Amino acid sequence: MTRIVRFARGAALIALLLALGGCAGTRALDPEPTAGRPRAVEPAAGSDRSSDTVRSTITRIATDMVGVPYRYGGTSPKEGFDCSGLVFYSYTRAGLSVPRNSIELFKAAEKIPLDAAREGDLVFFQDQRRLSHVGIYIGGGRFVHAPSSGSTVRVSTLDSEYYRRHLVGVGRLIGT
């Protein structure tokens, strides 16, 4: 086998692993969050902002990022976003403090049924073995997310067969 063919195969394997990894930089999903998990976040004390206003702000910030390139570890429109980086950025810009990675977001969130999801809630997905992705629910069965290497922040639907099969939970960080 020539060097070029071996190099091409190696490069293709690396690209495939990166694409499949998406936001998969988390360990195996623990279906029972730890007892000492952080409480849901609320608007700052003394703030006149309602949770509905905060939710709208989060979803507006996230949807404004549609088209920004995916970048593993990215947390800004300038550098790009990974899935949890988009959540972190959107919540932080709305004035809330949240964990940075998807497993910690999952642990911190109050689990709710999908039919109770409101804009600004989080949707979590799992590959075959571990929590692998998070997005921000924007209503109507849609969510905004940074899906994987080589793509951009986009709006997707939970009606998609892939997302339906891999959805493992919906979580609320605002106004429990």
N, C-alpha and C positions, 0 to 999 in steps of 0.2 A: 504494500500500500504506500502510495507516495506521501510525502510530508504534507502537501497541500490538502489532500483528502483527510488525513488525520487531523490537521489543524481545523479544517472546516467542520468535521464531526465534533471536535472538542468545543469549538465556538458555538455550534448549534446546541450542544448539551448544556453549556453554561447559560445561553440565552433562554432555553426552555426552563431550566431550574429557576432563573430569576423571574420569569413570567409566572410560573406556577407559584412561586413564593409570595408574590404580591406583598401583602402585609403579614405574611406568615411568620414573622420574627417573634412568635410567641410560643410558649410551651403548651403542653397538652391542656385541653379545656377541662377545668374542674367544674362539674355541673353544680356543685354546692359551694357557693362563695363562702369565704371565711367569715366567721361570726363577727369579727372586729372590722368589717368593711366600713369605709367612710360613708357618712350620710350624704344624701343627695344635696346638690348645691342649690343655693337660693340667691336671688339678687341681694346685693350688699345691704346691710342694715341701714335703715333710714332712706333707702332708695324708693323713689316713687314709681319705679318701673314694675309693672305687673309681670307675672310669669308668661302671659300671652305675648307681651311686648318683647320679652327676652327671647322667647321661642321664635318669633318672627324675625328678630335680629339675627339669630343664629342661622336660620335657614336662608335669609337673604345673603349673609356673608358667604355661606357655603355655595349657594347657587351662583354667586358672582364669580366664583373660582372655576366654573365650568370652562374647560379648555386649557387650564394650566397643566403642564406635563406632570406625569407621575415621577417621583424620585424617592427611592427608598431612604427613609430617615428624614425626608423633607418636611418642613413646617412653615413654609411661607410661599407666597406667589412668585417671589423672585427666584427661589431655588427649586420649587416644585413641592409636591406633597406625596406622602404615602397615606394610607387610609386613616390611620390614627392621627397623623400630623394634620390632616384636614379637620378632623374633629377638634383637636387641641387648638388649632388656629381659630376656628369659628367660635368656639366657646370662650376662648381667651379674649378675642376681640369684642365679644358681647359682655365682657366684664366678669366672667366666671372662671374659677380655677378648677381644672379637671386633670386627671392622670394623663400621661403622655402616650402610653401604649395600650393596645387593644385588650390585653388580658386584664390590666388594671382598670380600664374603663368598664369591662364586663363585671368585674368584682364590685366596683363602686355603684353600679346602676341597680335600681330597684327593677326586678323583672316584672313585666306586665304582658298581658295577652296582646297579640297583634291587633285585634279589633279595638283595643283601647289606645293604640298608638296615636300620638299627636305630633304635629310638626316640632322638630327639635329633639325628639326621642332618638335613640340609637338602635340600629338593627345590626345583629351580629351573625356571622356566618362561620361555618366550620368545614374544613376539608376532611379527608378520611380520618385524621387523627387529632387535629388540634384546631383551636380557634384561629381563624386565618384572615378575617376581614371584618371591618366595621364601616357603617355608613350612617348618614343623618337622614332620618325620615322627614319628608317634606309634605306628606299628605297624599291622598288618592292612590295609595299603594306604590308611591314612588319614593326614591331616596337618592341622595347625592353622595358620591364617593370617588375615591381615587383607586381605580381597580387594580392595575398591575403595570409592570415595566413595559414601556413602549406605548402606553396609552395616556389619556388625559383625564382630568376630573370630568365626570359626566353624571347625568341623571339616568337612573335605570328603574325598572319596575320589578316589584316582588312577584308579579305574574309570570316572569321569565322562569322557565323550567329549572335552569341552573340555580337561581337564587331561591326558588321555592324549596328545592331539595336540600340546600345547604344552610338555610336559615335555622339557627339554633336558639335565638332569643331576641326579645325586644327589651330594651332597658330605658329607664327614665332617670335622669340626673336632676331634673328641674321640677320643683313643686310637688313633692310626694304627699 
